Amino acid sequence: MQDPILSIACWKEHKKSECTPVTANKKVEVDTEATLDTALYNYPTEDTVPLEKLRQLEHNQELKNILCNRHLRDMLIAIDKSANPAAAMRQAMLEPIFVEFADECLKVVEPASE
């Protein structure tokens, strides 16, 4: 388990990164439309995120800004490549920047009822 004080210090350091927030004028060179259109859910569950919600994530400016953080992107890559993604996710949830990312995703995928 990581020392929470070190994690906060690390997060604050990464928060000062040289990343410029993504603006509406900048475009990522990924054909997300084609990727989402061809995505098939072989075994959907009640937790399966509908494609229209995934498309909403693509256009969320706050999420784009958070993803400027190189440390966060490295964590996401590590989770994706992990032999034990559940353990990697638990470890990532100790990092404030990852929690901020997850919270922003949830605001879109599962908005709070008013």
C-alpha positions in Angstrom: 0.0 0.0 0.0 1.3 3.4 -0.9 1.8 6.2 1.7 -1.1 8.6 1.1 1.0 11.6 1.8 3.4 10.6 -0.9 0.5 10.0 -3.3 -0.8 13.5 -2.6 2.6 15.0 -3.1 3.0 13.0 -6.4 -0.5 14.2 -7.5 0.3 17.8 -6.8 3.5 17.5 -8.7 1.8 15.9 -11.7 -1.0 18.5 -11.5 1.7 21.1 -12.4 2.5 19.2 -15.6 3.3 21.1 -18.8 0.2 19.7 -20.4 -2.1 22.2 -22.1 -5.8 21.4 -21.7 -7.3 20.0 -24.9 -9.5 22.5 -26.6 -12.4 22.0 -29.0 -10.0 23.0 -31.8 -7.6 20.1 -31.2 -8.5 16.6 -32.4 -7.1 13.3 -31.3 -6.0 11.1 -34.2 -8.2 8.2 -33.2 -11.2 7.1 -35.2 -13.4 6.7 -32.1 -16.6 6.7 -34.2 -15.5 3.6 -36.1 -14.2 2.0 -33.0 -17.5 2.5 -31.1 -19.6 1.5 -34.1 -17.9 -1.8 -34.4 -17.8 -2.5 -30.7 -19.9 -5.5 -29.9 -20.9 -6.7 -26.5 -20.6 -10.4 -26.5 -21.7 -10.8 -22.9 -23.4 -7.7 -21.8 -24.2 -7.3 -18.1 -26.1 -4.7 -16.0 -22.8 -2.9 -15.8 -22.3 -2.7 -19.5 -21.9 1.0 -20.6 -24.2 1.9 -23.6 -22.3 3.2 -26.6 -24.1 6.5 -26.5 -22.7 7.1 -23.0 -19.2 6.2 -24.3 -19.7 8.8 -27.0 -20.6 11.4 -24.3 -17.3 10.7 -22.5 -15.4 11.5 -25.8 -16.9 15.0 -25.7 -16.4 15.8 -22.0 -14.0 18.7 -21.7 -13.2 18.2 -18.1 -12.2 14.6 -18.8 -10.0 15.7 -21.6 -8.3 18.1 -19.3 -7.7 15.4 -16.6 -6.3 13.1 -19.3 -3.5 15.7 -20.0 -1.8 14.3 -16.9 0.9 11.9 -18.0 0.9 10.0 -14.7 -2.8 9.2 -15.1 -2.2 8.0 -18.7 0.6 5.8 -17.5 -1.6 4.3 -14.8 -4.4 3.6 -17.4 -1.9 1.8 -19.7 -0.6 -0.2 -16.7 -4.1 -1.3 -15.7 -4.9 -2.2 -19.3 -1.7 -4.3 -19.6 -1.9 -5.8 -16.1 -2.2 -9.6 -15.5 -4.5 -8.7 -12.6 -6.5 -5.6 -13.6 -8.7 -5.7 -10.5 -5.6 -5.4 -8.2 -4.2 -2.7 -10.5 -7.5 -0.8 -10.3 -7.5 -1.0 -6.5 -4.0 0.3 -6.4 -4.9 3.2 -8.8 -7.8 4.2 -6.6 -5.3 5.3 -4.0 -4.1 8.0 -6.3 -6.1 11.3 -6.2 -5.7 11.9 -9.9 -7.2 8.5 -10.8 -10.1 9.1 -8.4 -10.7 12.4 -10.1 -10.7 10.7 -13.5 -13.1 7.9 -12.3 -15.5 10.5 -10.7 -15.6 12.5 -13.9 -16.4 9.3 -15.9 -19.1 8.4 -13.5 -20.7 11.8 -13.8 -21.3 11.0 -17.5 -22.0 7.3 -17.3 -24.2 7.4 -14.1 -25.3 11.0 -13.5 -26.7 11.7 -10.0 -30.4 11.8 -9.8 -31.7 15.3 -8.8 
